């Protein structure tokens, strides 16, 4: 696999040019001093000092050019050179495999190890940062804007006839193959364990009691219809002729039962609801029970009904179309509600320290688990990618990134070498004078 072909960056070109000019200047000065020594024999001492500095500058520049070049390529080409020299050229291409493994270990040890992840997450309040981000009106506006731009396109895609048909057929097949009795049993278990059914029963009894007391005429109409359906309407009228109001007695009896259930948490009817709920939960947990068989049979019957499928499909289409039309409005009600909900969530998250602490613990645990589970896969992916890179283009990329600084070392080599040469020349001349 190859990387994108790259030309030298302006910074790399500038550094190469500067380094080359510095080396050429050092060579010209050195040659000029050699010639000057022939024409100015009385100043040979000074010229030799300067010449030594120029020579050292040339040597330093050439040595650094060689050192930088052998990192990336072989400067000798096809020239016959000793093996120990040839084996220490093209250092980066030759060691690509080792570099890949080293890069993988570096990322794993410094970024993805569970200890590093845990230490990093302990130093920051993730949930507070999330809360601040969500509470920002600018961020919530960006989220809702992205939703307004994306969801209509999703609805258009899903609404295409072939896609819609594909989704419907696969959804129906998935539901048909799913035994929903287990799901129903778990949902019922959650309701029973949290006493949600008793809360709903209490609320329902309160509402019924209030309605019967505040709507006496409507309640009499209901009982009258009930008597007619049961075929005892004429009998009730007969009792009315002898002074017995069967409708009112029925209403009063109902009120007494409701009030008794409201007043007694251990009422037999409440216990009956409790017992029935647990029995149904256990029955649904067994796929072979009659309750489970009836539930799954009812599900399959609904799925095999064209009218039901058309109704569901039509309802989904109408709902998606309504959402799409609203989102495409400049002042979308859905978008405004979502934006307000996002900001409210962020604000509440910032104000609730207990929730933030729990959320931080959960996020940290999840991140540590993911790093422990997937760090090796990430490292293998990085190493594999580096192995697949084309060596020539990899070198071009690396040289573009760091070559500018590396080639400035050549300039330093010329300058530092010249300075060292001048110092050595002065020392040499001093020793010769003293001796």
RAKA-V347045 format. One record per helix or strand of 2 or more residues. SS is the DSSP state (A for helix, B for strand). FROM is the first residue (numbers start at 0). TO is the last residue. If there is no record, write none. Layout:
<<SS & FROM & TO> <SS & FROM & TO>>
//
This chain:
<<A & 9 & 38> <A & 40 & 71> <A & 82 & 85> <A & 90 & 93> <A & 95 & 111> <A & 113 & 121> <A & 125 & 134> <A & 136 & 158> <A & 160 & 176> <A & 179 & 192> <A & 195 & 213> <A & 215 & 229> <A & 232 & 240> <A & 245 & 262> <A & 267 & 284> <A & 289 & 302> <A & 305 & 326> <A & 332 & 350> <A & 352 & 387> <A & 390 & 433>>
//
